[in-house]
Amino acid sequence: MVRQGAAPPSRGTLTPEQSAQAVQAGARRPVTVVIPALNEGDGIAEAVGSALDWADEVIVVDGGSCDDTVARASAMGASVDVSTGGTIGGQRNRGASLARNQGVVALDVDARARTEQRQVLRAVVRGPAPRTARGRLRNFARGEDRTR
């Protein structure tokens, strides 16, 4: 489901009740991933799928795509908010304002967590609250690894 101005829960995300139960059970700390997008139909499904591997909510803030970005993100289980006319920073801020969790991670569509990074991220959301977390992600553009 896609709404302008709201990020509804969808298939791939935990409901607020499920998230609260998981936190109370000590299984995970709730984390929301915010992905700003504009005409990212080719990469959005992989980005959302990768994020749902360790986060319990993914919000894609679309800047008015002309391709199938919104449909693909929604089909993968992300909540989608369409906010046109802003900057990528504005999209990130919009997504953070819609997040139901206090923990928010902003990722670009071309950022991918490698296997070892996903393991660390899973441990972070399931373990005691860290003071800080730091890591490096791989960046892909048009199928090429552009990590610096």
NUNUNU-397365 format. One line per field, with one value per atom (N, C-alpha, C): residue in one letter; atom name; x, y, z. Coordinates in steps of 0.001 Angstrom, whole numbers, plus 524288, in hexadecimal, padded with zeros to 5 digits. Each point is the difference from the previous one (the first is absolute). Example, Ala and Ser with C-alpha at 12.3 -4.5 7.8 and 13.67 -1.06 7.14 Angstrom:
BEGIN
code a / a / a / s / s / s
site N / CA / C / N / CA / C
east 83386 / 7FC86 / 80384 / 7FEA2 / 80334 / 7FCFE
north 7E9C6 / 804A6 / 804B0 / 8041A / 804A6 / 80442
up 81E78 / 80000 / 80000 / 7FD30 / 8003C / 802DA
// end
This chain:
BEGIN
code m / m / m / v / v / v / r / r / r / q / q / q / g / g / g / a / a / a / a / a / a / p / p / p / p / p / p / s / s / s / r / r / r / g / g / g / t / t / t / l / l / l / t / t / t / p / p / p / e / e / e / q / q / q / s / s / s / a / a / a / q / q / q / a / a / a / v / v / v / q / q / q / a / a / a / g / g / g / a / a / a / r / r / r / r / r / r / p / p / p / v / v / v / t / t / t / v / v / v / v / v / v / i / i / i / p / p / p / a / a / a / l / l / l / n / n / n / e / e / e / g / g / g / d / d / d / g / g / g / i / i / i / a / a / a / e / e / e / a / a / a / v / v / v / g / g / g / s / s / s / a / a / a / l / l / l / d / d / d / w / w / w / a / a / a / d / d / d / e / e / e / v / v / v / i / i / i / v / v / v / v / v / v / d / d / d / g / g / g / g / g / g / s / s / s / c / c / c / d / d / d / d / d / d / t / t / t / v / v / v / a / a / a / r / r / r / a / a / a / s / s / s / a / a / a / m / m / m / g / g / g / a / a / a / s / s / s / v / v / v / d / d / d / v / v / v / s / s / s / t / t / t / g / g / g / g / g / g / t / t / t / i / i / i / g / g / g / g / g / g / q / q / q / r / r / r / n / n / n / r / r / r / g / g / g / a / a / a / s / s / s / l / l / l / a / a / a / r / r / r / n / n / n / q / q / q / g / g / g / v / v / v / v / v / v / a / a / a / l / l / l / d / d / d / v / v / v / d / d / d / a / a / a / r / r / r / a / a / a / r / r / r / t / t / t / e / e / e / q / q / q / r / r / r / q / q / q / v / v / v / l / l / l / r / r / r / a / a / a / v / v / v / v / v / v / r / r / r / g / g / g / p / p / p / a / a / a / p / p / p / r / r / r / t / t / t / a / a / a / r / r / r / g / g / g / r / r / r / l / l / l / r / r / r / n / n / n / f / f / f / a / a / a / r / r / r / g / g / g / e / e / e / d / d / d / r / r / r / t / t / t / r / r / r
site N / CA / C / N / CA / C / N / CA / C / N / CA / C / N / CA / C / N / CA / C / N / CA / C / N / CA / C / N / CA / C / N / CA / C / N / CA / C / N / CA / C / N / CA / C / N / CA / C / N / CA / C / N / CA / C / N / CA / C / N / CA / C / N / CA / C / N / CA / C / N / CA / C / N / CA / C / N / CA / C / N / CA / C / N / CA / C / N / CA / C / N / CA / C / N / CA / C / N / CA / C / N / CA / C / N / CA / C / N / CA / C / N / CA / C / N / CA / C / N / CA / C / N / CA / C / N / CA / C / N / CA / C / N / CA / C / N / CA / C / N / CA / C / N / CA / C / N / CA / C / N / CA / C / N / CA / C / N / CA / C / N / CA / C / N / CA / C / N / CA / C / N / CA / C / N / CA / C / N / CA / C / N / CA / C / N / CA / C / N / CA / C / N / CA / C / N / CA / C / N / CA / C / N / CA / C / N / CA / C / N / CA / C / N / CA / C / N / CA / C / N / CA / C / N / CA / C / N / CA / C / N / CA / C / N / CA / C / N / CA / C / N / CA / C / N / CA / C / N / CA / C / N / CA / C / N / CA / C / N / CA / C / N / CA / C / N / CA / C / N / CA / C / N / CA / C / N / CA / C / N / CA / C / N / CA / C / N / CA / C / N / CA / C / N / CA / C / N / CA / C / N / CA / C / N / CA / C / N / CA / C / N / CA / C / N / CA / C / N / CA / C / N / CA / C / N / CA / C / N / CA / C / N / CA / C / N / CA / C / N / CA / C / N / CA / C / N / CA / C / N / CA / C / N / CA / C / N / CA / C / N / CA / C / N / CA / C / N / CA / C / N / CA / C / N / CA / C / N / CA / C / N / CA / C / N / CA / C / N / CA / C / N / CA / C / N / CA / C / N / CA / C / N / CA / C / N / CA / C / N / CA / C / N / CA / C / N / CA / C / N / CA / C / N / CA / C / N / CA / C / N / CA / C / N / CA / C / N / CA / C / N / CA / C / N / CA / C / N / CA / C / N / CA / C / N / CA / C / N / CA / C / N / CA / C / N / CA / C / N / CA / C / N / CA / C / N / CA / C / N / CA / C / N / CA / C / N / CA / C / N / CA / C / N / CA / C / N / CA / C / N / CA / C / N / CA / C / N / CA / C / N / CA / C / N / CA / C
east 8034D / 7FCB3 / 8037F / 7FEAC / 80303 / 7FC64 / 801D7 / 7FD02 / 80397 / 7FDF1 / 80302 / 7FF51 / 80477 / 7FFD6 / 7FF81 / 7FFFC / 7FFBD / 802DC / 80263 / 802C5 / 7FD4E / 7FC33 / 7FD16 / 80335 / 7FEF1 / 802A2 / 7FE7D / 80394 / 7FECA / 80263 / 7FFAB / 8015A / 80548 / 8041E / 8053B / 8017B / 7FCD1 / 80156 / 7FCD3 / 8021B / 7FD11 / 7FBFE / 7FB90 / 7FC30 / 80236 / 7FDFB / 801DE / 7FF82 / 7FBD6 / 7FF3B / 80423 / 80120 / 80402 / 8055A / 80119 / 804FA / 80092 / 7FBE4 / 80025 / 800CC / 7FD68 / 800A9 / 8059C / 8024C / 8055F / 803CA / 7FF05 / 8035E / 7FF63 / 7FB2A / 7FF0D / 80263 / 7FFE7 / 80236 / 805F4 / 8022E / 8059F / 8022E / 7FC92 / 801B7 / 8029C / 7FE4A / 80253 / 7FE89 / 80330 / 7FEE3 / 7FDD1 / 7FBBF / 7FD96 / 80347 / 800A1 / 802FA / 7FCE2 / 7FFD6 / 7FD89 / 8043F / 7FFA2 / 8037B / 7FCF2 / 80243 / 7FDA6 / 80342 / 7FD66 / 8029F / 7FD91 / 802D4 / 7FE04 / 800A9 / 7FC4F / 8004F / 7FDA1 / 80212 / 7FDD3 / 80195 / 7FC3C / 800F0 / 80421 / 7FF2F / 803A1 / 7FD9C / 7FC9F / 7FD54 / 80398 / 8048B / 8039D / 80285 / 8008A / 802D3 / 7FCEE / 7FB31 / 7FD20 / 7FE7E / 7FEA5 / 7FE60 / 80474 / 804AA / 8047A / 80147 / 7FF96 / 8011C / 7FC2D / 7FB02 / 7FC0A / 800BB / 800D0 / 800BB / 804AF / 8043D / 804B3 / 7FF07 / 7FD3D / 7FEE8 / 7FC51 / 7FC2B / 7FC4A / 8028F / 804CF / 802E2 / 80161 / 80061 / 80198 / 7FCB6 / 7FCB5 / 7FCB6 / 7FA50 / 7FCFD / 7FA89 / 7FC53 / 8021C / 7FCC9 / 8037B / 7FDFD / 802B6 / 7FC33 / 801C2 / 7FCDD / 802F9 / 7FD8A / 80229 / 7FD32 / 80303 / 7FDBC / 80156 / 7FC08 / 800B7 / 7FF31 / 80390 / 7FFCA / 7FCD2 / 7FCC4 / 7FCBB / 801D8 / 80182 / 80215 / 7FC37 / 8024D / 7FCF6 / 80018 / 80318 / 8005F / 7FCEB / 80157 / 7FD12 / 8026A / 802E2 / 8027D / 7FC08 / 7FBD3 / 7FC11 / 7FD92 / 7FE81 / 7FD89 / 803C2 / 804E2 / 803D4 / 80134 / 80096 / 8011A / 7FB7A / 7FB4F / 7FB63 / 7FF7D / 80105 / 7FFA4 / 803F2 / 80470 / 80401 / 7FEE3 / 7FC1D / 7FE83 / 80142 / 801ED / 80129 / 7FB08 / 7FFE4 / 7FC10 / 80211 / 7FC93 / 801BA / 7FD28 / 80308 / 7FDDC / 801D8 / 7FC7A / 8016B / 8001B / 8049F / 800C7 / 80326 / 7FD5F / 8029F / 801EE / 803C8 / 801CF / 80423 / 801DD / 803E1 / 80564 / 8037A / 80556 / 80081 / 80468 / 800E8 / 8003C / 80225 / 80012 / 7FA83 / 7FCB9 / 7FA90 / 7FD23 / 80142 / 7FDA4 / 801A7 / 804F8 / 801DE / 7FD3B / 7FFA0 / 7FD6C / 7FA3E / 7FD81 / 7FA78 / 7FF5D / 80363 / 7FFBC / 800E3 / 803CF / 8010F / 7FB54 / 7FD41 / 7FB72 / 7FB77 / 7FFE9 / 7FBD7 / 8014A / 804E3 / 801B7 / 7FD53 / 7FE91 / 7FD94 / 8041B / 804E6 / 8043A / 80388 / 80294 / 803CE / 8050C / 80164 / 804B5 / 7FED9 / 8029A / 7FF1E / 80545 / 8003D / 804A2 / 7FE63 / 802C2 / 7FEE8 / 803DE / 7FDF9 / 8033F / 7FE76 / 803CC / 7FEE6 / 7FEBB / 7FD4E / 7FE78 / 804C0 / 80451 / 80493 / 80387 / 7FE79 / 80319 / 7FE43 / 803C2 / 7FEE5 / 80377 / 7FDB8 / 80313 / 801FF / 80513 / 8024F / 7FE53 / 8010D / 7FE62 / 801D3 / 804FC / 801FB / 7FD82 / 7FEB4 / 7FD6D / 7FA6C / 7FD44 / 7FAB9 / 8001A / 803F6 / 8007A / 800B3 / 80337 / 800C7 / 7FAF1 / 7FD49 / 7FB1F / 7FBEC / 7FF9B / 7FC59 / 8015C / 8050F / 801AE / 7FEBD / 8009B / 7FEDF / 7FA3F / 7FC8A / 7FA68 / 7FE00 / 802EF / 7FE55 / 802B9 / 8042D / 80315 / 7FECB / 80335 / 7FF41 / 8011B / 7FDB4 / 80084 / 805B4 / 801FB / 80565 / 80048 / 80493 / 800BA / 8004E / 802E6 / 8005F / 80096 / 7FED4 / 800DF / 80266 / 803BE / 802A7 / 8013E / 7FF90 / 8013F / 8007A / 801D9 / 8009C / 7FCBD / 7FD0B / 7FCB7 / 8024B / 7FE85 / 801AE / 7FC17 / 801E7 / 7FCAE / 80052 / 7FB82 / 7FFAD / 7FD38 / 8020F / 7FD7B / 8004A / 7FB7A / 7FF9F / 802F4 / 7FF77 / 8025F / 805B0 / 80282 / 80587 / 800B6 / 803C9 / 80150 / 802DD / 7FDAE / 80249 / 801D4 / 80116 / 801BC / 80556 / 8009C / 80504 / 802DC
north 7FB71 / 8048F / 804D4 / 803BD / 804D4 / 80489 / 80350 / 804AA / 804A4 / 8044E / 804CA / 80223 / 800FD / 8023E / 7FC1E / 7FAE4 / 7FC23 / 7FB1A / 7FD5B / 7FB28 / 7FB8E / 7FD6D / 7FBF0 / 7FB08 / 7FCD2 / 7FB06 / 7FC99 / 7FCCD / 7FC85 / 7FAAE / 7FC82 / 7FA82 / 7FEF3 / 802A0 / 7FEB0 / 8024D / 80353 / 80276 / 7FD8F / 8003C / 7FE44 / 80422 / 7FE4D / 803C4 / 80269 / 8046F / 8023A / 7FC26 / 7FCDB / 7FC2B / 7FBB8 / 7FE01 / 7FBFE / 80214 / 804CA / 80267 / 80084 / 801C4 / 80091 / 7FABB / 7FBEC / 7FABE / 7FE1B / 800EC / 7FE58 / 802DE / 804FB / 8030A / 7FE13 / 7FF38 / 7FE25 / 7FAA0 / 7FCC2 / 7FAC0 / 80024 / 8048A / 80079 / 7FE15 / 7FEF7 / 7FDE0 / 8041A / 804CE / 8041A / 8055E / 803B6 / 80581 / 80209 / 802BF / 801AF / 8040E / 7FF25 / 80383 / 800EB / 804D4 / 80170 / 80196 / 7FE09 / 801A4 / 803A4 / 80486 / 803CF / 80016 / 7FF44 / 7FFF8 / 80431 / 8043C / 803DB / 7FDD8 / 80110 / 7FDD1 / 803B3 / 7FFA3 / 802AB / 7FCE1 / 7FD96 / 7FCCB / 7FBD1 / 7FCFD / 7FBE2 / 7FA96 / 7FF61 / 7FB0A / 7FB54 / 800CB / 7FBA6 / 7FE0A / 80347 / 7FE64 / 7FFF4 / 80201 / 800B0 / 7FAD7 / 7FC09 / 7FB02 / 7FD8A / 80013 / 7FDC9 / 8032E / 8051B / 8035F / 7FEF3 / 7FFAC / 7FF03 / 7FA8D / 7FC1C / 7FAA9 / 7FF8A / 80292 / 7FFE7 / 8028B / 80455 / 802C0 / 7FCDF / 7FD5F / 7FCF5 / 7FB41 / 7FEC8 / 7FBB9 / 8012A / 804FF / 80156 / 80447 / 802AA / 8042C / 7FE35 / 8020A / 7FE62 / 803C5 / 8044D / 8039E / 8027F / 80033 / 802B2 / 803ED / 804DC / 80420 / 80212 / 7FFB9 / 80253 / 80528 / 80437 / 80521 / 80142 / 7FFCE / 800B9 / 805BD / 8020B / 80578 / 8011C / 7FC4C / 800CC / 7FCF4 / 7FB2E / 7FCBA / 7FF58 / 7FF92 / 7FF05 / 7FA39 / 7FCEF / 7FA69 / 7FCE5 / 7FB11 / 7FCA0 / 7FF96 / 803E9 / 7FFFE / 7FF17 / 802F1 / 7FFB4 / 7FA93 / 7FDDA / 7FAD4 / 7FBCA / 80041 / 7FC04 / 80059 / 804AE / 800A3 / 7FDF3 / 80152 / 7FE34 / 7FA10 / 7FDC5 / 7FA4E / 7FD1E / 8026F / 7FD8B / 8008D / 8031D / 8006F / 8052A / 803C1 / 80521 / 80344 / 80360 / 80415 / 8043C / 80255 / 803D9 / 80521 / 8042B / 8053C / 802FA / 80294 / 80315 / 805BA / 8024C / 8057F / 8029A / 802C8 / 8025F / 8057F / 801A4 / 8055D / 8012F / 7FC15 / 8010B / 7FE03 / 80044 / 7FE20 / 7FA88 / 7FD78 / 7FADA / 8005D / 80435 / 800CF / 80097 / 802D0 / 8008E / 7FACC / 7FCA6 / 7FACC / 7FCD2 / 8003A / 7FD25 / 801FA / 80525 / 8023E / 7FE86 / 7FFF7 / 7FE70 / 7FA64 / 7FC94 / 7FA87 / 7FF64 / 802D0 / 7FFB5 / 801E3 / 803EB / 80204 / 7FC20 / 7FC8A / 7FC1B / 7FAE8 / 7FF53 / 7FB24 / 7FF27 / 7FB28 / 7FECA / 7FEA1 / 7FF3F / 7FE8A / 804A3 / 7FFD5 / 80410 / 7FF33 / 7FB20 / 7FED7 / 80076 / 8039E / 800E4 / 7FFED / 7FD04 / 7FFC1 / 801C0 / 803D5 / 801CE / 7FD5F / 7FD83 / 7FD65 / 801CD / 8008E / 80111 / 7FAD8 / 8004C / 7FB50 / 7FCC6 / 80282 / 7FD18 / 7FE19 / 800C3 / 7FE17 / 7FA77 / 7FC6D / 7FA9B / 7FE64 / 7FD83 / 7FDE4 / 7FAA0 / 7FF3B / 7FADF / 7FC37 / 7FB05 / 7FBEE / 80128 / 80150 / 80101 / 804DE / 803D7 / 804AD / 7FECE / 7FCB7 / 7FE75 / 7FD10 / 7FCC2 / 7FD2C / 803D8 / 803F4 / 803FA / 802F7 / 80182 / 802E2 / 7FCC2 / 7FAEB / 7FC95 / 7FFC7 / 7FF8E / 7FFCB / 80517 / 80464 / 80512 / 8006F / 7FE65 / 80096 / 7FBDE / 7FBDC / 7FBFB / 80069 / 802F8 / 8004D / 804C5 / 800E5 / 804AE / 804E7 / 80446 / 804E3 / 801BD / 800C5 / 801D3 / 805E6 / 801E0 / 805A3 / 80247 / 7FD66 / 801AB / 7FB34 / 8009F / 7FBD8 / 80286 / 7FD56 / 80229 / 7FB9D / 8010F / 7FC03 / 8024D / 7FCDE / 801AB / 7FC74 / 8025C / 7FD08 / 80039 / 7FC4C / 7FFFD / 80318 / 802FF / 80312 / 7FDD9 / 7FF3E / 7FDFB / 803F7 / 800F2 / 8036C / 7FD58 / 7FF2F / 7FD66 / 7FADA / 7FCFF / 7FAD6 / 7FFDE / 8047C / 80020 / 8017A / 7FD7A / 8013F / 8053E / 803EC / 80543 / 80164 / 7FC06 / 800F1 / 8028A / 80404 / 802B1 / 7FE47
up 80000 / 80000 / 80000 / 7FCDD / 7FFA0 / 80139 / 80372 / 80156 / 7FFF5 / 7FE55 / 80052 / 80583 / 8028B / 8052F / 8046D / 7FEE9 / 8042B / 7FE4A / 803B0 / 7FED2 / 802E4 / 7FD7E / 802A3 / 8008C / 8040A / 80061 / 7FB56 / 7FE2B / 7FBAE / 800F9 / 7FC20 / 800A4 / 8027B / 7FE50 / 801BC / 8053D / 80231 / 804EC / 80464 / 804A6 / 8048A / 8015E / 801EE / 801EB / 80500 / 801AE / 804EC / 8048C / 8000F / 8042B / 7FFB8 / 7FB3D / 7FF62 / 80184 / 7FE75 / 80152 / 805E7 / 8029E / 805AF / 802A6 / 7FE06 / 80231 / 7FF57 / 7FB73 / 7FF0B / 8039B / 800DF / 80370 / 8059F / 801BE / 80554 / 800D9 / 7FC01 / 80066 / 7FFA7 / 7FEDF / 7FF95 / 7FAD6 / 7FC46 / 7FB03 / 7FC94 / 80052 / 7FCB6 / 801F7 / 7FE92 / 800F2 / 7FAD7 / 8001B / 7FB1D / 7FD17 / 7FAF6 / 7FCA2 / 7FB05 / 7FE4C / 7FB0F / 7FC2F / 7FB34 / 7FBCD / 7FC75 / 7FEE1 / 7FC73 / 7FB0B / 7FB8F / 7FAE9 / 7FC8A / 7FEED / 7FC44 / 7FA7B / 7FC8E / 7FABB / 7FBFD / 7FB47 / 7FB76 / 7FB32 / 7FD76 / 7FB53 / 80102 / 80420 / 8019A / 7FF54 / 7FC1F / 7FF30 / 7FF6C / 7FDB2 / 7FF2A / 80503 / 803FA / 804AF / 80506 / 7FFEE / 804E3 / 8028B / 7FCF3 / 80245 / 8031F / 7FDDA / 802C2 / 804E4 / 7FFA3 / 8047C / 80479 / 7FEC1 / 80403 / 8024E / 7FCA7 / 801E3 / 8039C / 7FE9B / 80334 / 8054F / 80008 / 804E9 / 80380 / 7FDB4 / 8031A / 80281 / 7FE5F / 80254 / 805B3 / 80168 / 80554 / 8027D / 7FD07 / 80227 / 8001A / 803A7 / 80036 / 7FD3F / 7FDF2 / 7FCF1 / 7FBDC / 7FB38 / 7FBBE / 7FDA5 / 7FFB5 / 7FDA1 / 7FB48 / 7FB70 / 7FB48 / 7FF29 / 7FFB6 / 7FEF2 / 7FA57 / 7FCB9 / 7FA63 / 7FE93 / 7FCDC / 7FE7C / 7FB24 / 7FE46 / 7FB65 / 7FB51 / 800CF / 7FBCE / 7FB79 / 7FB53 / 7FB3E / 7FE8F / 802B8 / 7FED3 / 80418 / 800B0 / 8038B / 80571 / 801A1 / 80526 / 80457 / 7FFFA / 80425 / 80036 / 7FB92 / 7FFD9 / 801E2 / 7FE48 / 80199 / 805D3 / 80206 / 80596 / 80346 / 7FE75 / 802CA / 7FFB8 / 7FB70 / 7FF50 / 80369 / 80117 / 80343 / 805D1 / 80160 / 80576 / 80294 / 7FD05 / 8023C / 80058 / 803D4 / 8001A / 7FC60 / 7FCEB / 7FC27 / 800E4 / 80008 / 8006A / 7FB2B / 7FD4E / 7FB67 / 80198 / 7FFBA / 8016D / 7FBB2 / 7FC92 / 7FB85 / 8013F / 7FCF0 / 8003C / 8040D / 802CA / 8040B / 7FE82 / 803B9 / 7FF46 / 8024E / 7FEF2 / 8023E / 805F7 / 80205 / 805A4 / 8022E / 7FD18 / 8018F / 80000 / 7FC27 / 7FFD2 / 804CA / 8015A / 804A3 / 804E6 / 80081 / 80491 / 80025 / 7FB85 / 7FFB6 / 801DF / 7FE0C / 8019E / 805DA / 8021B / 8059E / 80328 / 7FDFB / 802D5 / 7FFF4 / 7FC2C / 7FF96 / 802DB / 80177 / 80273 / 80535 / 80104 / 80507 / 80418 / 7FE4A / 8038C / 8012C / 80481 / 80147 / 7FCFE / 7FF06 / 7FCFB / 7FA33 / 7FD59 / 7FA6A / 7FD35 / 7FBC1 / 7FCB3 / 7FA93 / 7FDD2 / 7FAAE / 7FC51 / 7FBF7 / 7FC17 / 7FA94 / 7FC97 / 7FA81 / 7FD4D / 7FB95 / 7FD25 / 7FE6E / 7FEC9 / 7FE2A / 8046A / 804DD / 8046A / 8015B / 80066 / 80168 / 80489 / 803C0 / 80450 / 7FE5C / 80094 / 7FEE2 / 80441 / 7FF20 / 803A7 / 8058B / 800A3 / 80547 / 80267 / 7FCD1 / 80207 / 801AD / 7FCED / 80189 / 8052F / 800D8 / 804F1 / 80484 / 7FF32 / 80410 / 800F4 / 7FBCD / 8009C / 802E0 / 7FEB0 / 802CC / 805C7 / 80140 / 80572 / 802D2 / 7FD4D / 80263 / 8015B / 7FC79 / 80114 / 803D3 / 800CE / 803B9 / 80547 / 8004C / 804C9 / 8033C / 80412 / 80337 / 7FCD0 / 80191 / 7FD11 / 7FFB0 / 7FB42 / 7FF74 / 800C6 / 80167 / 80050 / 7FA8A / 7FCA2 / 7FA8C / 7FC95 / 7FB14 / 7FC29 / 7FB3B / 7FDB4 / 7FB79 / 7FC3A / 7FB03 / 7FC29 / 7FA9B / 7FC6D / 7FA9D / 7FC8C / 7FC87 / 7FC6D / 7FA89 / 7FCD2 / 7FA8F / 7FCCD / 7FC4A / 7FC89 / 7FA81 / 7FD9B / 7FABA / 7FC8F / 7FB64 / 7FC2D / 7FABE / 7FDC1 / 7FAE8 / 7FFE8 / 8043B / 8004C / 8016E / 800C8 / 8014B / 805BC / 80283 / 8056D / 7FFFB / 8028B / 8002B / 80584 / 80331 / 80552 / 7FFFA / 8032E / 8005C / 804CF
// end
